[in-house]
């Protein structure tokens, strides 16, 4: 009997990831575990040592070292003793050394190169010294969109034939602890269907201040009851955070009672906000994929997105696009959707159709085909 294809999946990142990278790994692990195929065996490897996630510099430096120790020594040895054929890592970094296995990393985007000022110098140095050389030794590199592939190739010169585009899916929101609609909305002074929704951490690239100023223009002349909900946590590092500019924009527009900052939300709470929103707006100036677009589709929301990077690729004809650098254009497009019932219906219908092209099950099956091809 032939030996099963043995795939080692590095799941240490679940201890620290909080955004789309966490969703990516969580969803794939669920799909891999559900696959019934005796010719494939998955091992999900994690560290037994607690991971530091605070902001004290000396401990962060120690954690950087421990992370590399995991990637370049502990994970390779564990993979070797599991007789791995493939080591699959979803956080950019794979082992430099190959102990009888091949490596496949996931590069979600090229943010490190496009905006290096938003990242710590030590992290950038480690990325260039370990992640890129290890990727060059890998048999394939997975990336979620054609846009990301183009940018990664441009900045890293990783060959195009190694860069494989495999799309993602919407996050599966756990609603087992779902609370009553009224209680959640009441806690934020919201009513069903009276707010614009944006979901995402307050990274600089999310361009949230522009959305606030566009919302201010809308509020000046019409829609007096309309509110803006900004759902998502503040990034843990000052390099990436736009929180101060966001709060300054809210103060400048004098919309403190009309704009809600929710902070981190459970899946159940997030599900309720999606279910009761009027429209979803995504003004980001740089994305590798944009999972919230699919989440909004899945909740039957009309979706508006910035006309750049990968967002038109993901949204297709199911989204209304705007120039994220033009506040007037953002407000004009939002008004179009708010004031046109037929347009809202068309966007919802198109979003439902568009969503059929994306699922984590499909992502997992495509990855398995790449694993087979690699060996």
N, C-alpha and C positions, 0 to 999 in steps of 0.2 A: 504493500500500500504506500502510495506517495506521501511524503511528508507534507503536512498542511503549510500553507503560506503563513508565516508568523510575522505579525505586525506589532511593533511596540509603539504605543502612543504615550507621549510625555504629557502628563496631566498636572504637573506642578504649577502651571500657570493659573489653574483654578483658584489657587490660594491668594493670588494678587490681582488678577485681571478684574476689571469692573465694567468695561464697556463692550463694544462689539466683539473683541477678541475672546472675552469670556463666553458670550453667547455662542460664538463659532465652535469653541471647544466643547461646551456643554451639549449643544445640539448634536454634534458629530458623535460624541461618546454614546449618547442615547441611541443613535441610529446604528452605530457599529455593534452595540450590545444586542440589538434586536435582529441582526442578520443571522439567519439560520443556514449556515454553509459549513459543512465539515471540512472543506478544503481551505478554510481561512480561520486563523486563530489570532485573537487580539489579546494583548497584555497592556494594561493601563498602569504606567509606572509613576510613582510619586515619591517625594522625599518624606522621611519620617521626622524631619527636624522642622520646628515652627519657622515660618517665614516672616521677617520683619517688614512691616508696612508703614512705619511711622516716618517722621520728618527730621529726626536727629541725624545730622550729617555723618558723624562717625559710624553710627549703626547702619546707615544707608550704604556707606562705603564697604563695610563688612559684608552687607547683604549682596552687593555687587560681586564681591569675591566668592561668596558661597554659591551664588547663582552660576558663575563660571565653573566652579568646582563640580557642581551638579552636572552641568552640560558637558564638560570635557573629561570627566573622570567617572563620577558615580553612575550617571545614566549609561555611558558606554559599557561599563562593566555589568550593570544589571541587564542591559540588552543582550550582551554576549552570553550570559548565563541562561537567558531565556531562548537562546538559539534564534535570535531575531533575523529575519530576512530584510526587514525595512524598519528604520526608526523614523517616526513621523512626529514632527514638532510644529505646533501652530503659532508659535511666538517668535518667528524669524530665525532663532538660533538652533542649529543642530550640532552634534559633535563633529569636531575636526577629524578625530581618528575613527577609522572604520575597522571594527573587530569582526569581520565576516558578514557584515550587514551593509546595506546601502541607506542613504539618508534622503529624506524629502522634507524640506521646510515649507511653511506658508509665509509668503510676504504679502501682507494685506495692502500695502501702499508704499509710497516713497517719501513719506512725511519727514523722515530723518534727514533726507537730502534737500528737500524743497524748502524746509523751514528749520535749519539746524539751530537757530537761536531759541527755539521753543523747547530745547532739550538740554539736559545736563552734559557738561563736557566729558565727564567720565563715561557716561552711557554711550555717547557718540563714539568715543575712542574705542570702547569695547566692541561696539557694533561693527566698526570698520576693520578691526583687527581679528575678529572671530566670526561674526555672522556672515560677512561677505565671502571671506576665504572658504568657510565651510559650505556655503551655498554653491560656490564654484566647483567643489568636489562632489556635490549632490547630483544624483541622476536626473531629478526633476525639481522644479520649484513651482509651487502652486500659488496662484494669484486670482482674486475674485472677479476682475473685470478687464476688458481690453484696455481701458484707460490706465489701470494700475500696471499692467504688463508693459505698456509703452513707456511709462514714467520710470519704472524699475530698470528696464533695459537702458534707457537714456542715462540714468545716473550711475548705475553699477556696471554697465556693459556685460551683465549676465546674458548669455546667448538666448535669442528668441526661441530657439527650438527646445530649450530647457524650461522656459516659462509657459506653464499650462494654465489656461483660464478655466476655472470651475466656479460658477456662481454660487451664491449662498441662498438662504431662505429667511423667512420671518421668524422672529423669536416666538417660541411656544410659551405664552404667558400662563403661569400656574394660577388658576383661579379657584383652587380648592378652599382657600381661606377668604373668598370673595365676600365683601360686606355689602350691606344695602347701599344702593346708589345714593339715596338722599343723604345718608350720614357722611359719606366721603365728600360729595359735592358741597354739602352745607359747611363742612370744616374749612373749605376754601372759598366760601361765599359764592358758589357757582350754581347755575341752573343748566339743565340739559339743553344742548344746542345753542348756548349763548357765548361760546368761547372758541378762539383760535388756539390750536395746540401745536407746540413744538416739543419734541422729546430728544434729549441728548445732554451729555456732560457739557459744562460751560467752557469748552476749549475755545481758544482764540479763533481757530479756523471755522467755528460754527457760525460766526458772523451775527450773533444774536443782537448786538446793539443796533444794527441796521434794521432788523425786524421791529425792534422797539420804536425806532423813529418812524418807520412806515405805519405802524399801528397808531402812533400819535396823530399822523395826518388823517387817518380814517376816523378817529374819534373826534376830530375838530368839527366836522360837519354832519356826521351821520352815525347810526348805530350806537346810540348812547349807552345801551346795556351790554354791549359786546366787551368781552374781556380777553386777555392774552395769558395763556398758561405756559410757563417755561418749566418743563418737568425734567429734572436731572440733577445729579450731584455736582459739586465743585471739584475740579481736578485737584489732586493731592500736591502738585508742584506749581510754584508760581510761574515757572517757565511757560506752562501750557494754559494757565487759567486766565479767563477774561472776566472774572467775577466783578472786579472793581469797575471796569468799563460798563458792565451791565447795570450795576446798581447806580452808577453815575448817570447813565442814560435814563433810567427810571425816574431819578430825582429831577433831572433837567426837564423832562416832559411832564413832570408833576402827575404821574400816573400810578402812584404807589398803591392806590386802592383798586386799580384796574388791571394790574399785572401781577400775577401770582408766581412766585418762585417756590416750587414744591420741595426742593432738595431730593435726596434719594427716596425712591418709592418701591414698595413691594410690587411683585408682578400683578397681584390682585388689584391694587390701587391704580397701577398704570393701565390695566385693562379697563377699569371703569372710566378713566379719563379719555381713553380712545373711544369707548362706546358712546360717550355723551358729548363729544366735541362736534363742532359745526364743520370745520375744515382743518387740514393739516398743512403747515408751511415749514419748508426746509431750506433756509437761506445760506447754507454752508458754502464756503469758497474752496473747500478741498475735502473730498471724500474718496475712500478706497472702494466702498460699495454703497453704504447707506441703507442699512437694515430697517430703520424706522419707516422708510418709504413703503416697504412691503408690509410692515405692521399696520400702517394706515390703510393700505389697500384691504387688508384682511378684516378691518373694522368698518369697511364701507364708507370711508371718508374721501371727499374730494381732496386731491393732493396738488400742492404748488411747490416747485423746486427751483433752485438756482440753475441757470443754463450752462453750467460748467462741469469740468472733470467728468466723473462717471455717472452723474445723476440723470442726464438725458438718456444714457445707455440703459440704466435700470428702469427708469420711468416710461420710456417710449412715448406712445401717443396717449398714455393714461394720466399724464400730468400736464399742468400748465406751467410754462417756464417763465422766469424773469431774470433780469440782470441783477445779481446780488450786490453790485457796487453802486446801484442807482436806487436810492430810497423811493424816489417818485415812481419808478417802474414797479417796485415791490408793492407799494400801496395801491397803484392802479390795477394790478393783476388781482390782488386780494379783493378789491372792490368789485371787479368783474364777477368773481365767483360768488361773493356775498349777495350780489344784486340780481343774479341770473339763475333761477331755479333749474332751467333746462341744462345749463352748463354744468351745474353741480351734479345733476342726474347722469349726464354723459360721462363725466369724470369718474363717478362711482362705478358705472357699468364697465368702462374701459379698465379701471383698476382691478375689478374682479376678474376680468379676462387675462389681464397682464400677470396677475399673481399666479396663474396656472403654470407659468414658465419657471417658477422658482419653488424649490422645496429642499429640505435638508435630506430627505430620503434620496432624492436625485443626486445631491451633492455627494453623499456617502457612496452611492453606486459608482459614480464617475471616479471618485478617488480610488475605489477598489480596483477598477480597471487600470488605473495608472500604477498602482502597487504591483499588479500582475505584470504589466508591461515592463516595469523597472527590473524585475528579476528574470 
